Amino acid sequence: MSSKLKVAGWMAVGALTGVLATLQLQANARSSLSALPLEQIQQLVAVFDQIKRRYVEPVDEKKLITDAISGMVSGLDPHSQYFEKQALKEFIEGTSGKFVGLGIEVGMEDGLVKVISPIEDSPAFKAGLKSGDLIVRIDETAVRGLTLDQAVKRMRGDPDTKVNLSIYRKNESRSFPVTIIRKEILTKSVKAKVIEPGYAWLRISQFQERTLDDFVARVEDLYRQEPNLKGLVLDMRYDPGGLLDRAIGVAAAFLPPDVEVVSTKGQMVEAAQSFRAVPRDYRRSPSNDPLRRLPAGFKSLPLVVLVNEGSASASEIVAGALQDHHRAIVMGAQTFGKASVQTPICLANEGVPLDKCPSPVLKITTARYYTPKGNSIQAKGITPDVLLDETAEGNVFAALRTREADLEKHLAGEAEGGKDDAARIKAREEARAKLEAEMAKRNEPPKPLPEFGSAEDFPLQQALNQLKGLPVVASKASSPDKAEAKTQ
């Protein structure tokens, strides 16, 4: 190594040390929290120096520091993230309901990208990708070793360009390639239809900026088609969540004025909040309350809420509020169990809107949320009033589905832990192994689940029976854990 390179390397280390020292002084001056751990900071500087001087190829200093920050944040829990400009753009697009890509909600499992759910009518949906599929390769790049952000970046691109994916479908024990053309995804998070005279189905697939306005518009459409509605099924199966205020608005549409929808608690004083069924907690514009357009009598319309293992976060807030206030019968399967709140913070100026932020953004878990009765569902989920199997024959794939409690480094729930948690994990793994063995013996793939909202949608039919006072075919399992372990 030349003396010039050595000097450059040490100058970089010196600059990093100076920044960290400044952070230490600022932390001491502004915070009552414990001082920064200087010994570990020195170790960080030492590692930085060794990589700069000894790594086989030159490494960009900014990339090293960014990777260190990303690693620090991702080590907290599965939902905290560090966004730079492109990732921030994609995050904003995701909440606005408009972006260019494949149209899938994704997570990580065993180092691979896991399809949480394809967005309805998206290129990925039309290409046949399913919840639980594992993406092994993106074009010529193996996914294992990539972060989730890196994998997402490779799947995003310009409109009308193609991406080649290698998929492993665990429940069918097979791998296959698929080519998908990227498109601008205009997600429609709300759809509805009259199922039969007097009864309607309304589905929310995600809580986005336009969800509350679209929800009210769909309800108006339903009443135009069927002025004498006797009951409604609110379907939030596989709804991964989204914007908190949109979820509060949907819950407020059904609840009496001013009742609590959800509360939050965290380390910071301002994290302790109560959100209620009032316009100030859900509307973006002081002069626009879309709920005023709802037909008279809607708040007393008989209601059933459908959920399953893929219902998470904001959809669990709505289901929990309607259940605690006895406004709806919740039916389906135990939900995902994500009861944590993530706050995006512009690091340059915390008061700047995200789309105006000139610097990276930290999306960090700042609070747990609680249902109106004060229950935390973190790593547990909402327990339905009536457990349903996903088909008339039983639960085919439930044991294979991932929940919050299965995610590495998940935030522990207040009721979670110890021997009960270990027993639950063991039972699920045994059920998973049994189902995979059964699938391997079959000569043909299992019959796919019917489309939500169709005449073959078994849980929807049971929800309609509940509304009409007819017999309901509940799950043969006596508890959520047994329901998810049930095989065909």
RATA-V218883 format. One record per helix or strand. SS is the DSSP state (@ for helix, = for strand). FROM is the first residue (numbers start at 0). LEN is the number of residues. If there is no record, write none. Layout:
ss	from	len
SS	FROM	LEN
SS	FROM	LEN
//
This chain:
ss	from	len
@	2	28
@	37	17
@	60	14
=	80	3
@	84	12
=	97	4
=	103	6
=	111	7
@	122	4
=	133	5
=	140	2
@	147	8
=	161	8
@	169	3
=	173	8
=	182	4
=	189	7
=	198	6
=	206	1
@	210	15
=	230	5
=	241	1
@	243	11
=	259	6
@	268	3
=	272	4
@	278	3
@	289	4
@	297	3
=	302	5
@	313	11
=	328	4
=	339	7
@	353	3
=	360	10
=	385	2
=	390	1
=	393	1
@	397	3
@	403	3
@	417	24
@	457	11
@	479	6
//
